[in-house]
């Protein structure tokens, strides 16, 4: 007799996983997630949506057999994109696909997603768990996330008001965040054979811990900045690095001149560059290089931005300025 279970899909395990999630996030359970919006609070609300995944960083989680932080990365990659538009994240949905559902691992992942939502101040509204035997090798899984935020139309941040003389402020990243791991793994693991679970003197911790450190969720910081100062533009520095992301918010007649010596970088970046060796241009096109978000403000507002960043225990740096140009990035230093 052939059943769904003998074909590789365990419905009972899936049901048990949903039951455990519902205990931690009671809004989950219907065919669609319902999220109320108070009409009295908003005049001209605009919804902001984003979707993303974690990518090759999942392989590091597998190698380290640690899955409790990868969900934070998933939430961060989505809500940071929402927040740099000036929007408050409202809710998040996840998609978890694997060859065979492992309840313990799945619950670890879900705990990370819930923690990410807590940090972002949004609700885990729903999701999908798929067992796909034959699609994924044993122990392998993939994650994707989708989120929605809201902002008053007049308060949306798109960079259009950036002018010559404005300052670009870089806010620190925690490391690689969730981008460039295919290159990092090629250099550090395949070429250098770097042991992930042995403390490295340069990193002062296990490389696996460095590579698994979660992406910083910047939405609480951005909400505070939006309340206290005028933000003219923001960029989430993900795949494509500073060149591929900051240009997305520059007006067509403005260039950003970025001083590459203007901030502190985690040693993991130098290790990758030197071990490759990887050309510096390639490093800047692939990694965030120590800057998680970039904020554009008038010079007189920079001090207030730094003060609020310190309140959130985040280092921030004046890393560049806006000059007349054609919407591109120029590096110096």
C-alpha positions in Angstrom: 0.0 0.0 0.0 1.3 3.4 -1.0 0.5 6.4 1.2 1.6 10.1 1.4 3.9 9.2 4.3 5.6 6.4 2.4 6.1 8.8 -0.5 8.1 11.0 1.9 5.5 13.5 3.3 4.5 13.2 6.9 1.2 15.0 7.4 1.2 14.3 11.2 4.6 15.9 11.6 3.4 18.9 9.7 0.3 19.2 11.8 2.3 19.0 15.0 4.7 21.7 13.7 1.7 24.0 13.0 0.3 23.3 16.5 3.6 24.3 18.1 3.7 27.5 16.0 0.2 28.4 17.0 1.1 28.2 20.7 3.8 30.9 20.1 1.9 33.0 17.5 -1.9 32.6 18.0 -2.8 34.7 14.9 -1.6 31.8 12.7 -4.1 29.1 11.6 -6.6 30.4 9.0 -6.4 30.2 5.2 -5.2 33.8 5.1 -3.8 36.1 7.7 -6.0 39.0 8.7 -4.4 42.3 9.9 -6.5 45.2 11.0 -5.5 48.8 10.1 -7.0 51.7 12.2 -8.4 54.1 9.6 -8.4 57.0 12.1 -4.6 56.8 12.4 -3.8 57.2 8.7 -4.7 59.9 6.2 -3.0 58.7 3.0 -1.4 55.4 3.9 0.9 53.6 1.5 1.7 49.9 1.8 5.3 48.8 1.3 6.1 45.2 0.5 9.3 43.2 0.2 10.3 39.6 -0.2 13.7 37.9 0.2 15.6 34.8 1.4 18.7 33.9 3.3 20.7 32.1 0.5 23.9 30.3 1.0 24.2 31.3 4.7 21.8 28.4 5.2 24.8 26.0 4.5 26.8 27.6 7.4 23.8 26.9 9.7 23.8 23.3 8.5 27.6 22.9 9.0 27.4 24.4 12.5 24.2 22.4 13.2 22.7 25.6 14.6 19.4 26.9 13.2 18.1 29.3 15.9 19.4 32.5 14.4 18.8 32.0 10.7 15.2 33.0 11.0 16.3 36.4 12.3 18.3 36.9 9.1 15.2 36.0 7.1 13.1 38.7 8.8 15.9 41.2 8.7 16.4 41.0 5.0 12.7 41.8 4.4 11.9 44.4 7.1 15.1 46.4 6.5 14.1 46.9 2.9 10.7 48.1 4.2 12.1 50.3 6.9 14.5 52.2 4.6 11.4 53.4 2.7 10.3 55.1 5.9 7.7 52.5 6.6 6.8 50.6 9.8 6.8 46.8 9.3 3.3 45.4 10.0 3.5 41.7 9.4 5.6 38.9 8.0 5.0 35.5 6.4 7.5 32.7 5.8 8.0 29.8 3.4 10.0 26.9 4.7 10.8 24.0 2.3 12.7 20.8 3.1 13.0 17.3 1.9 11.8 15.8 5.2 10.4 17.8 8.1 12.6 17.6 11.2 10.5 19.0 14.1 13.3 20.0 16.3 15.1 21.9 13.6 11.9 23.4 12.2 11.0 24.8 15.7 14.5 26.3 16.0 14.1 28.1 12.7 10.6 29.3 13.7 12.0 30.6 17.1 14.4 32.7 15.1 11.7 34.0 12.8 9.5 34.9 15.9 12.5 36.6 17.5 13.1 38.6 14.3 9.5 39.7 14.3 9.8 40.7 17.9 12.8 42.8 17.2 11.2 44.4 14.2 7.9 45.1 16.0 5.8 43.2 13.5 3.5 40.2 13.6 4.2 36.7 12.2 0.9 36.5 10.3 1.2 33.2 8.5 3.4 31.0 6.4 3.8 27.7 4.5 5.8 24.6 5.3 6.5 22.2 2.4 8.0 18.7 2.5 9.4 18.1 -0.9 11.1 14.7 -1.0 13.3 14.4 -4.1 13.7 18.2 -4.4 16.0 18.6 -1.4 18.9 16.4 -0.2 18.8 15.1 3.3 19.2 17.9 5.9 18.8 20.7 3.3 16.1 23.3 3.5 15.3 26.7 2.1 13.6 29.8 3.5 11.8 32.7 1.9 10.0 35.6 3.6 7.5 38.2 2.7 6.6 41.4 4.6 4.4 44.4 4.5 4.8 47.8 6.1 2.9 51.1 6.1 3.8 54.8 5.8 2.0 58.0 5.3 2.5 59.0 1.6 4.0 62.3 2.5 6.5 60.7 4.9 7.8 58.0 2.5 11.6 58.2 2.0 12.8 57.7 -1.6 16.0 59.9 -1.9 14.4 62.4 -4.2 15.2 65.3 -1.8 18.9 64.6 -1.5 20.8 67.7 -2.5 24.4 68.7 -3.0 26.2 69.1 0.4 24.1 66.5 2.2 25.9 63.9 4.4 25.9 60.2 4.1 26.0 58.3 7.4 26.9 54.6 7.5 25.5 52.5 10.3 27.5 49.4 11.2 26.7 45.9 10.1 27.3 42.9 12.3 29.4 41.2 9.7 28.4 39.7 6.3 24.7 39.8 7.2 23.1 37.6 4.6 24.9 38.4 1.3 28.0 37.2 -0.5 28.1 33.8 1.2 28.8 31.9 -2.1 32.0 33.9 -2.4 32.9 33.7 1.3 32.4 29.9 1.3 34.5 29.5 -1.9 37.4 31.4 -0.3 37.3 30.5 3.3 35.9 26.9 3.3 36.9 25.5 -0.1 40.2 27.2 -0.7 41.5 28.0 2.8 39.9 25.0 4.5 39.1 27.2 7.5 37.8 25.1 10.5 34.4 26.6 11.4 34.4 25.3 15.0 37.9 26.3 16.1 38.6 29.7 17.6 40.5 31.9 15.1 43.0 34.4 16.6 42.1 37.1 14.1 38.4 36.8 14.7 38.7 36.0 18.5 35.9 33.5 18.1 35.0 30.5 15.9 34.6 31.4 12.3 31.3 29.7 12.2 30.0 32.1 14.9 31.2 35.1 12.9 29.5 33.8 9.7 26.3 32.9 11.5 25.9 36.2 13.3 22.4 37.5 12.5 21.7 40.5 10.3 20.9 43.6 12.3 17.3 44.6 12.2 17.3 48.4 11.8 13.6 49.1 11.8 13.4 50.2 15.5 16.4 52.6 14.9 14.8 54.0 11.7 11.5 54.5 13.4 13.3 56.6 16.1 15.2 58.6 13.5 12.0 59.3 11.6 10.4 60.8 14.7 13.3 63.1 15.5 14.9 64.2 12.3 14.4 64.6 8.6 15.7 61.6 6.7 16.3 62.4 3.0 17.2 59.0 1.8 18.1 55.5 3.1 19.7 52.4 1.5 19.9 48.9 2.8 23.3 47.5 1.8 22.7 44.0 0.6 23.8 42.1 -2.5 25.6 44.5 -4.8 27.2 46.3 -1.9 27.3 50.1 -1.6 27.6 50.6 -5.4 24.5 48.5 -6.2 22.3 49.8 -3.5 23.0 53.5 -2.6 22.6 54.4 -6.3 18.9 53.3 -6.0 18.1 56.4 -3.9 20.2 59.0 -5.6 18.6 61.7 -7.7 19.8 61.7 -11.3 21.8 64.9 -10.8 23.6 63.8 -7.6 26.6 61.5 -7.0 27.7 60.0 -3.7 31.3 60.4 -2.8 32.1 57.6 -0.2 35.3 57.5 1.8 36.3 53.9 2.1 38.5 54.7 5.1 35.5 56.3 6.9 34.4 53.4 9.1 35.5 50.3 11.0 35.3 47.0 9.2 35.0 43.6 10.8 38.2 41.5 10.2 36.2 38.9 8.3 36.2 41.2 5.3 40.0 41.5 5.2 40.3 37.7 5.7 38.2 37.1 2.6 40.0 39.7 0.5 43.5 38.6 1.4 42.8 34.8 1.2 41.1 34.9 -2.1 42.7 37.1 -3.1 39.6 39.0 -4.0 39.9 42.4 -5.8 38.7 45.3 -3.7 36.2 46.4 -6.3 34.7 42.9 -6.2 34.6 43.0 -2.4 32.6 46.3 -2.5 30.2 44.9 -5.2 29.6 41.7 -3.2 29.6 42.6 0.5 28.3 45.3 2.7 31.9 45.9 3.9 30.8 46.8 7.4 27.9 49.2 6.6 24.4 47.8 7.0 22.4 50.9 6.0 23.3 54.3 4.7 21.3 57.4 5.7 21.3 60.8 3.9 20.6 63.9 5.9 21.5 67.6 5.9 24.8 68.3 7.6 23.1 70.0 10.6 21.1 66.8 11.3 24.1 64.4 11.3 24.9 64.9 15.0 21.3 63.9 16.0 21.5 60.8 13.9 24.7 59.7 15.6 23.2 60.4 19.0 20.2 58.2 18.3 22.4 55.4 16.9 24.4 55.4 20.1 21.1 55.0 22.0 20.6 51.8 20.0 24.2 50.7 20.7 25.1 51.0 17.0 28.2 52.7 15.7 27.6 55.2 12.9 30.0 57.2 10.8 30.1 60.1 8.4 31.2 58.3 5.3 30.5 60.6 2.4 28.8 63.6 0.9 26.4 64.4 -2.0 27.9 66.3 -4.9 26.7 67.3 -8.4 26.8 64.4 -10.8 24.7 61.8 -12.6 23.4 59.4 -10.0 26.5 57.2 -9.5 28.8 56.3 -6.6 32.4 57.5 -6.4 34.9 56.1 -3.9 37.9 57.7 -2.4 40.5 56.6 0.2 
